[in-house]
Amino acid sequence: MGGFISRFPGGHESVMLRMQFMPQLKIATTTPAELGYAMPAEWEPHTATWLAWPHHQADWPGKMEAIRWVSGEILRTISP
């Protein structure tokens, strides 16, 4: 464990530092839909696809090799 927070005994100082230096959360009064945002269906045309490579073995116990192969096939299929 590192960082400046761990050097303060008792923890009270770390709370004060967070309050002083971190931005305060703002509660939204409108929904994304009201602002014009929408989640398109997966088959609708789009300009990009964001995928993460499966790397955490605990997420795929005993299946990592197969999952990586399937992920590679998905990437080959959707790549131009």
PEDATA-V438063 format. One record per run of one state. SS is the DSSP state (H for helix, E for strand, C for the rest). FROM is the first residue (numbers start at 0). TO is the last residue. If there is no record, write none. Layout:
BEGIN
SS & FROM & TO
SS & FROM & TO
END
This chain:
BEGIN
C & 0 & 2
H & 3 & 6
C & 7 & 10
H & 11 & 20
C & 21 & 55
H & 56 & 59
C & 60 & 62
H & 63 & 77
C & 78 & 79
END
